[in-house]
Amino acid sequence: MGENTRTVQLHFYVTEKENEIIKKQMDETGIENLSHYLRKMAIRGYIIHLDMTDIKNVSRLLSSCSNNLNQFVRLAHETGSIYETDIEDLNERLTEVTKQFKVILKGFAKLMSIADDGV
């Protein structure tokens, strides 16, 4: 490895409570190295960590709906008809996708309002 380019040491004290808060916030960002976390916070002011679970779930649901729609189209071409229950099922799943997108958008709006407050 190369020579350490960081030659200035910063040193400060925190209370036990402040230390707990710092560790909790550090855990929430996914950063495991305290020095790295503190440098990022000191230079940028805040770190945004996104939980992509909801987006992955919506993507999975959307992919499933898309696959089913393609199957329904093939069936309609082959037989000239399609079952109403299949269309209702697809509609219910698309409604669920819409609901989850609304939750995601509310989360992004909240995140943006937090970021705007920090400026």
C-alpha positions, 0 to 999 in steps of 0.5 A: 500500500502507498504512504498515508496521505492523511497527516493532520489528526483531529481529536474531540470528545463526546458524551456517552449519549452523543457516542451512542447517537453517532454509532446508531447513525453510523449503523444506519448508513452502513458505514462500518469505519468510524474514521470514514463516517466522521470524515464524510459527515465533516466534509459533506454534512450528511450521508444518505443511505437508501433502503432499496427493499421496496423498490426491489419488491415493486420491480419483482411485482412489475416483472411478474405482471409483465410476464402474465400480461405476455402470457394472456396476450399469447393465449388470446392470440391462440384461442381468441379469448381470455379469462376474466379472472386472469384480467382481474388478478392482473389488475389486483397486482397492478393496483398493489404495484401502484400502492407500493410506488406511492409509498416509495414516492412518499419516502423520497419526498420525505428524504428530499425535505430532510435534505432541503432542511439541511441546506 
